[in-house]
Amino acid sequence: MSDTIEKIKCLIIGSGPAGYTAAIYAARANMNPVLYQGMQPGGQLTTTNEVENFPGYVDGVTGPEMMVQLQEQAKRFGADIRDGWATKVDFSGDIHKVWINDSIELHCETVIISTGATAKYLGLPSEQHYLNMGGGVSACAVCDGFFYRNQEVVIVGAGDSACEEAHYLSKLCKKVTMLVRSEKFRASKIMEERVRKTENIEILMNHDTVEVLGDSNVVHAIKALNKTTGEVIEIPATGFFVAIGHKPNTDIFKDYITLDETGYIINTPGTSNTNVAGVFVAGDAADHVYRQAITAAGTGCMAALDAERYLASKE
Ligand SMILES: Cc1cc2nc3c(=O)[nH]c(=O)nc-3n(C[C@H](O)[C@H](O)[C@H](O)COP(=O)(O)OP(=O)(O)OC[C@H]3O[C@@H](n4cnc5c(N)ncnc54)[C@H](O)[C@@H]3O)c2cc1C
């Protein structure tokens, strides 16, 4: 552990849209924010080439470019952006302790958690190939569905989110094939009914994804195994959507912060407050519903304003 302890008025953990927006607001409110970027500087958007739904970018923008711009904007107002990873916290006292890279000890008056979430994938080599190519694999129908208008797509998943995303895609795409790995949906009855009733959604129960097929640049079809008959089929598709869940990056907070059963931080509705006074949450770390850059940015703004009001109340 460290010999020196640094005192910080406002610590922001994470450098996605939530963290940088919080940094912009906190810096402009003279809170001298310090932001640690973590292992993925810029967050999830750095893994996508096309962001077309963030207001203000008329012609769209690449994810990495947008995140550099957010970082520059935060720096312009004096936010202190640093490399490093929060490895441990102690939120038991009035002063919130955070350790960076297991060595630097920070004593913070306020902490904004904006550590995001990580989409789960199947892990097939072909899936990872097209994901990295940006050529047809996605974990976000709302983000990428528009690119597959009037085309045929496949979605894998069986929960509420998968049903929600399949239904969203059915409004844009010619046909949606939904692969469900077992004989049952995990989704609520009402969500299952909704996809079952949608004409252009075909549901294949008890099917495993075997391979994502394409010409090495873009996806052409999905190979799937019917586990009941043993038959292997090829489903023509230009897009493959993976909707098997997300993992919020909140493990280090679990001893102090109230999480839901899947690990999302629970905030007081309408605010960014967590169960610990002076610790706030923004972005996907607390959001399993919307999971968008604009909502992350919006809650980043809320967290900075809530932190500012908390500090003012202590004066
Ligand atoms: C491929 C893809 C495409 C997408 N496309 C769009 C789109 O077009 N439009 C849209 O609105 N949304 C899109 N999204 C969703 C969007 O990226 C997220 O909703 C948004 O990035 C969430 O922002 P966030 O700030 O909460 O967290 P994230 O972007 O997830 O960032 C989390 C940050 O926390 C850091 N971190 C995590 N743990 C620690 C720790 N212990 N210490 C320090 N730092 C830590 C990480 O390094 C990272 O910087 C897409 C997502 C993906 C995966």
The ligand as an ORCA input file, in Angstrom:
! r2SCAN-3c Opt
* xyz 0 1
  C     -20.104     -2.305    -29.960
  C     -20.967     -1.281    -29.264
  C     -21.566     -0.302    -30.025
  C     -22.355      0.664    -29.411
  N     -22.931      1.636    -30.177
  C     -23.654      2.601    -29.583
  C     -24.229      3.640    -30.366
  O     -24.102      3.670    -31.596
  N     -24.933      4.591    -29.701
  C     -25.126      4.571    -28.343
  O     -25.756      5.484    -27.806
  N     -24.592      3.588    -27.594
  C     -23.876      2.612    -28.175
  N     -23.356      1.599    -27.410
  C     -23.614      1.594    -25.966
  C     -22.682      2.610    -25.283
  O     -21.362      2.351    -25.689
  C     -22.816      2.525    -23.776
  O     -24.160      2.690    -23.399
  C     -21.979      3.615    -23.107
  O     -20.642      3.554    -23.527
  C     -22.044      3.505    -21.579
  O     -21.218      4.497    -21.081
  P     -20.597      4.423    -19.626
  O     -19.848      5.704    -19.479
  O     -21.625      4.090    -18.636
  O     -19.597      3.191    -19.605
  P     -18.539      2.554    -20.605
  O     -18.548      3.165    -21.939
  O     -18.772      1.098    -20.474
  O     -17.156      2.925    -19.918
  C     -16.786      2.369    -18.703
  C     -15.432      2.928    -18.306
  O     -15.133      2.519    -16.994
  C     -13.769      2.105    -16.939
  N     -13.636      1.199    -15.791
  C     -14.280      0.038    -15.533
  N     -13.881     -0.468    -14.355
  C     -12.963      0.404    -13.865
  C     -12.179      0.449    -12.672
  N     -12.243     -0.512    -11.745
  N     -11.334      1.498    -12.507
  C     -11.255      2.486    -13.423
  N     -11.998      2.509    -14.555
  C     -12.819      1.471    -14.759
  C     -13.483      1.485    -18.304
  O     -12.106      1.506    -18.569
  C     -14.270      2.459    -19.193
  O     -13.474      3.572    -19.494
  C     -22.548      0.628    -27.996
  C     -21.942     -0.367    -27.235
  C     -21.151     -1.318    -27.863
  C     -20.475     -2.373    -27.031
*
